[in-house]
C-alpha cells in the first residue's frame, strides 16, 4: 500500500503533540520520505533529528540514503563528513550513493581514504557489504576483467549478490563469455529466482540465442514466477506523480 505520505503526517503529528520520536521513528520517517523523493521533507526530518538529539548510526545512514535518492549528493557528503569515520554503515551508504550516481572516482576515494579494514576493525559481514559496493562500482564502469579479478582476490567466497551484480554488468556491456561464467556460479549458489531468470533470458536474447532465451522464460512461467513491476514517484510542485 502506498501510504508514505500518511506516514509523514503521523510523524508530524507526533512531533507537534510532544510525543518524542526515537531512532526507529526517524529511520521509518526517512524511508517514507525517500519513497516520496521529497528533499524538503527530508531536510525537515533532519532538523527534527538534531532537535531531539536522535542521530545515531542507523538514523544517519537513512538520512544519507534519503539525500542520495533525491539526487543531492552534496548534502549526503556534508553529513557524512560531519559524522566522521567510525560508522561503517554510513561509509557503505555513501559508497553506494556515489556508485548509483555514476561518480566512481569519489566512491573509490572514500573507500581508500578511510581504509575500512584498518580503521574500523569491522566484522566480516561489514567487509562483505563494502566489497559488494565496490564490485558494483567496478562493473558498472565496464571494468569486467578487473571485476573478475576482484572477485577472485576477495578474502571470502563470493555470494549470490556479487555474482548477480557481475552478471548484470556483463549483460550491460555485452560480455557473453563472462556472463556465462557468472550464470554457472549462480547455479551452484542458489535456487533460481525470477529476477535472475529474466536477466539471463535478456542476455541470451541480446546474443540472438532465442532458443536459450525461451527456455529461461519458460522456467519463469512453469514456476509461476513473474518479474516484480517497479514504482517511481516524482515530485511536481507540491504533488507527486
Secondary structure, DSSP 8 states (H G I E B T S, - for coil): ---HHHHHHHHHHHHHTT----HHHHHHHHHHHHHHT-HHHHHHHHHHHHHHT---HHHHHHHHHHHHHTT-HHHHHHHHHHH-S--HHHHHHHHHHHHHTT-HHHHHHHHHHHTHHHHH---HHHHHHHHHHHHHHHHHTT-HHHHHHHHHHSSS---HHHHHHHHHHHHHHT-HHHHHHHHHHHHHHS---HHHHHHHHHHHHHTT-HHHHHHHHHHHHHTT----------EETTEE-
